């Protein structure tokens, strides 16, 4: 399993990006055209109503500018000052979600939707024919043939059911950009859009919001189906402008960077109204927020 899963990112990629990335971020902040977004109230004041869990058929609507925490390893530190916690849906129990709600936070359920992981409770339900090549950097994990909807839909529906039963407010479906990777399958952009729309429908049918994880090239098509974006390293790879449609639609962008100084890239992130944090690659509790 995780910590941080950085699709389409290799160690060689990391080494190719020098320290001048921070300087480029400053230039980008200065050059990015201004745009206006209606941001309701003081979103940092994130206290919830007594019963924050969405009813079936309805779902939580996150706001632009909400602070967030991304923790996929270790015991969840529920005292971190963030409005939204994105945590693993298997490793964390309903009591952890309840503790987050009691402290006034929202909880996002991390679910792997585009790849197979050994050791998950349902890993035996994936037939061999749906598992493809290993993910770059994750030799035990396999890309899924997302064209086989009849196989994957009930598995993903059951995973989302677990998220709902534990009281989560939303889902982060990871690895939903297989068509742009070497999966071992002939996946098209249309295949990916169909699968991602399916995931959004499964979440909303269960009263869960859902975030689009990376898949930057398909943002224009998918922004209307997803409630927020979760992004890794758009600053490092100079891709942040592709996520601006979410902000313009009144939907937050939760960004995490694993390298560089927040002092350099935070001005550009704040200018876009992104919710950006700096984390270590093991995605434990410590964070630096813009």
C-alpha positions in Angstrom: 0.0 0.0 0.0 1.0 3.7 0.2 2.6 6.1 1.4 2.4 8.6 -1.3 1.4 7.3 -4.7 2.7 9.6 -7.4 1.5 8.4 -10.7 3.5 9.2 -13.8 6.3 10.4 -11.5 9.6 8.5 -11.2 12.7 9.2 -9.1 14.4 10.2 -12.3 11.6 12.7 -12.9 12.2 14.1 -9.4 15.9 14.6 -10.0 15.3 16.4 -13.2 13.6 19.3 -11.5 16.1 21.7 -9.9 15.6 24.3 -7.2 14.7 26.9 -9.8 11.1 25.5 -9.7 10.5 27.7 -6.7 11.6 30.8 -8.7 9.4 29.8 -11.6 6.5 29.6 -9.1 7.1 33.2 -8.1 7.1 34.3 -11.7 4.0 32.3 -12.3 2.2 34.1 -9.5 3.2 37.4 -10.9 2.1 36.5 -14.5 -1.1 34.5 -13.8 -4.1 36.5 -15.0 -6.4 37.5 -12.2 -9.8 35.9 -11.9 -12.5 36.3 -9.4 -14.1 33.5 -7.5 -17.0 33.8 -5.1 -15.6 32.2 -1.9 -18.2 32.0 0.8 -17.5 33.4 4.2 -14.6 32.3 6.4 -14.2 28.8 5.2 -11.4 28.2 7.7 -14.1 28.2 10.3 -15.0 24.6 9.6 -17.1 23.6 12.6 -19.8 21.2 11.5 -23.4 20.8 12.4 -24.0 18.0 15.0 -24.7 15.4 12.3 -22.4 16.0 9.4 -22.9 12.6 7.6 -24.8 13.1 4.3 -28.1 11.3 3.8 -28.4 8.9 0.9 -29.0 10.8 -2.3 -27.4 14.0 -1.0 -23.8 14.8 -0.4 -21.5 17.3 1.2 -20.5 20.3 -1.0 -17.0 21.4 -0.2 -16.0 25.0 -0.5 -13.1 26.7 -2.3 -10.4 27.6 0.2 -11.1 25.0 2.8 -7.9 23.8 4.5 -7.0 20.2 4.3 -4.8 17.4 5.7 -3.5 14.4 3.7 -2.5 11.5 6.0 -2.2 8.0 4.6 0.2 6.5 7.1 0.3 6.3 10.9 -2.4 7.0 13.4 -4.5 9.9 12.2 -3.7 13.1 14.2 -7.2 14.4 14.6 -6.0 17.6 16.3 -4.4 19.0 13.1 -6.0 22.4 12.3 -7.6 21.6 8.9 -11.2 21.5 7.7 -10.8 18.4 5.6 -9.0 15.2 6.4 -8.1 12.8 3.5 -7.3 9.4 5.1 -7.2 5.7 4.1 -10.7 4.1 4.0 -9.5 0.7 4.9 -6.9 1.4 7.6 -9.2 3.8 9.5 -12.4 2.8 11.4 -15.7 4.5 11.9 -14.5 5.7 15.3 -11.7 7.7 13.7 -14.2 9.3 11.3 -16.5 10.0 14.3 -13.6 11.6 16.2 -12.9 13.8 13.2 -16.5 14.9 13.0 -16.6 15.5 16.7 -13.6 17.8 16.3 -15.4 19.7 13.5 -13.6 18.2 10.5 -14.8 16.6 7.3 -13.5 13.1 6.3 -12.5 12.0 2.8 -12.1 8.2 2.2 -9.0 7.3 0.2 -9.9 4.4 -2.2 -7.7 2.9 -4.9 -10.0 2.8 -8.0 -7.7 2.3 -10.9 -5.2 -0.2 -9.6 -5.1 -3.5 -7.7 -3.2 -3.7 -4.4 -2.3 -6.9 -2.6 -3.4 -7.1 1.0 -6.7 -5.2 0.7 -9.7 -7.1 2.1 -11.2 -7.5 -1.4 -8.0 -8.1 -3.3 -9.1 -11.7 -4.1 -12.1 -10.5 -6.0 -10.1 -9.2 -8.9 -9.7 -11.9 -11.6 -6.3 -12.2 -13.3 -7.6 -10.9 -16.6 -8.4 -7.5 -15.1 -4.9 -6.9 -13.7 -2.2 -5.4 -16.0 1.3 -4.1 -15.6 2.8 -2.9 -12.4 2.7 0.7 -11.5 5.9 2.6 -11.9 7.6 2.6 -8.5 5.0 0.1 -7.1 6.0 -3.3 -8.3 3.4 -5.2 -6.2 0.5 -3.1 -7.6 -1.2 -3.6 -10.9 -3.2 -1.3 -13.2 -6.8 -2.3 -13.8 -8.5 -2.8 -17.1 -11.1 -0.1 -16.6 -12.9 -1.3 -19.8 -14.2 -4.3 -17.8 -17.0 -2.3 -16.1 -19.0 -5.5 -15.3 -16.1 -6.7 -13.2 -15.0 -3.5 -11.5 -18.3 -1.7 -10.9 -19.6 -4.1 -8.1 -16.1 -4.1 -6.4 -15.9 -0.3 -6.4 -19.5 0.0 -5.3 -18.7 -2.2 -2.3 -15.7 -0.1 -1.5 -17.8 3.1 -1.6 -20.4 1.3 0.6 -17.7 0.8 3.2 -16.8 4.5 3.1 -20.4 5.4 3.6 -20.9 2.9 6.4 -17.9 4.3 8.3 -19.4 7.8 8.0 -17.1 9.4 5.5 -18.3 12.6 3.8 -16.4 12.0 0.5 -14.2 9.7 -1.6 -10.8 10.2 -3.2 -10.6 7.7 -6.0 -6.9 7.2 -6.8 -5.2 6.1 -10.0 -8.0 7.2 -12.4 -5.6 8.2 -15.2 -4.5 4.8 -16.4 -5.1 5.7 -20.0 -2.1 7.9 -19.8 0.2 5.2 -18.4 1.7 2.0 -19.5 -1.0 -0.3 -18.1 -0.6 -3.3 -20.5 -4.1 -2.5 -21.9 -5.1 -0.3 -24.8 -7.0 2.2 -22.8 -8.4 5.3 -24.5 -9.3 8.7 -23.1 -12.9 7.8 -23.7 -12.5 4.6 -21.6 -11.1 6.7 -18.8 -13.9 9.3 -19.0 -16.6 6.6 -18.9 -15.0 4.9 -15.9 -14.4 8.1 -14.0 -18.0 9.2 -14.6 -19.1 5.8 -13.3 -17.1 6.4 -10.1 -18.7 9.8 -9.6 -22.1 8.3 -10.0 -21.4 5.5 -7.5 -20.3 8.0 -4.9 -23.2 10.4 -5.4 -25.7 7.6 -5.2 -24.3 6.8 -1.8 -24.5 10.4 -0.5 -20.7 10.9 -0.9 -18.9 13.7 -2.6 -16.0 12.7 -4.8 -12.7 14.2 -5.8 -10.9 13.9 -9.1 -7.4 12.7 -8.5 -4.9 14.1 -11.0 -6.1 13.2 -14.5 -5.4 16.7 -15.5 -5.9 16.4 -19.3 -9.6 15.4 -18.7 -10.5 18.2 -16.2 -12.5 20.1 -18.8 -14.8 17.1 -19.4 -15.0 15.8 -15.8 -15.2 19.0 -13.7 -19.0 18.9 -13.9 -19.1 15.4 -12.4 -16.7 15.8 -9.5 -17.0 17.9 -6.4 -13.4 18.8 -5.8 -9.9 17.9 -7.1 -7.0 16.2 -5.4 -3.7 16.9 -7.0 -0.1 15.9 -6.4 2.8 18.2 -7.5 1.1 20.5 -10.0 3.6 23.2 -9.0 6.6 21.0 -9.4 5.5 19.9 -12.8 4.1 23.3 -13.9 0.5 21.9 -14.3 -1.5 24.0 -11.9 -3.4 26.0 -14.5 -5.1 22.9 -15.8 -7.0 22.7 -12.4 -8.3 26.3 -12.5 -11.7 25.1 -14.0 -12.5 23.6 -10.6 -12.0 26.9 -8.9 -14.0 28.7 -11.5 -16.8 26.2 -10.9 -16.7 27.0 -7.2 -15.1 23.6 -6.3 -11.9 23.4 -4.2 -8.5 22.1 -5.4 -6.6 20.2 -2.7 -3.0 20.2 -3.7 0.0 18.5 -2.1 3.7 19.2 -3.0 6.5 16.9 -1.9 9.4 19.1 -2.7 10.3 22.8 -2.8 9.8 25.5 -0.3 6.2 26.7 0.4 7.7 30.2 0.6 8.3 30.0 -3.1 5.1 28.3 -4.4 2.5 29.4 -1.9 2.0 32.9 -3.5 1.1 31.2 -6.8 -1.2 28.7 -5.1 -2.9 31.3 -3.0 -3.4 33.5 -6.1 -5.3 30.6 -7.7 -7.3 30.0 -4.5 -5.9 26.5 -4.2 -5.7 24.7 -0.8 -2.0 23.7 -0.9 0.1 21.9 1.6 3.7 20.6 1.7 4.1 17.0 2.9 6.8 14.3 3.1 6.4 11.4 0.7 5.4 9.0 3.5 2.2 11.1 4.1 2.3 11.0 7.8 0.9 13.7 10.1 3.2 16.7 9.8 2.2 19.3 7.2 3.0 22.8 6.1 0.0 24.8 4.7 0.1 27.8 2.4 
